[in-house]
Amino acid sequence: MHDSHSTFVITTTATGRRAGVISLHQRPKHAPSIGYWIGKSARGQGIATEAVIRICRWGFEDLGLPVITWMARVGNDASRAVALKAGFQMEGTLRLRVTSQGRLRDCWSGSDSGKVGSPRQGYEESCSANARYASSSKRTNLTSSTLA
């Protein structure tokens, strides 16, 4: 396996405007991980949670990934809330693990194994029963930006 990442532009279904970006990273000898960024005007609408659910579903169902990890700087409560709503389980705090504003900082770490019965399932059903990861749904579209 070689380093790869799949990046998608998140757009809103209603307006087609860009709301953010989400990526799935795969590196040899590391668990696959996600990263996401949502613009200020699109926050608080469930857009990030839906995008995380959809990219994880793609990773589990189509790529056969056994687990997907997530990390965010300690204090990034919005990112943590998205991860929890999307079915990630918090695993702990890693000391001096991420660089933010030119300094090493602590970060939260979590993972999702895609197991049946995760909190993700109830959220998925409530926001878009028939949505697929790479097509339109109630709130978001994911458009492939970069595949490497």
Stockholm file with secondary structure:
# STOCKHOLM 1.0

chainA/1-148         MHDSHSTFVITTTATGRRAGVISLHQRPKHAPSIGYWIGKSARGQGIATEAVIRICRWGFEDLGLPVITWMARVGNDASRAVALKAGFQMEGTLRLRVTSQGRLRDCWSGSDSGKVGSPRQGYEESCSANARYASSSKRTNLTSSTLA
#=GR chainA/1-148 SS CCCEEEEEEEEETTTCCEEEEEEEEECTTSCCEEEEEECGGGTTSSHHHHHHHHHHHHHHHTSCCSCEEEEEETTCHHHHHHHHHTTCEEEEEEEEEEEETTEEEEEEEEEECCCTTCHHHHHHHHHCTTCCTTSCCSSEEEEEEEEC
#=GC SS_cons         CCCEEEEEEEEETTTCCEEEEEEEEECTTSCCEEEEEECGGGTTSSHHHHHHHHHHHHHHHTSCCSCEEEEEETTCHHHHHHHHHTTCEEEEEEEEEEEETTEEEEEEEEEECCCTTCHHHHHHHHHCTTCCTTSCCSSEEEEEEEEC
//
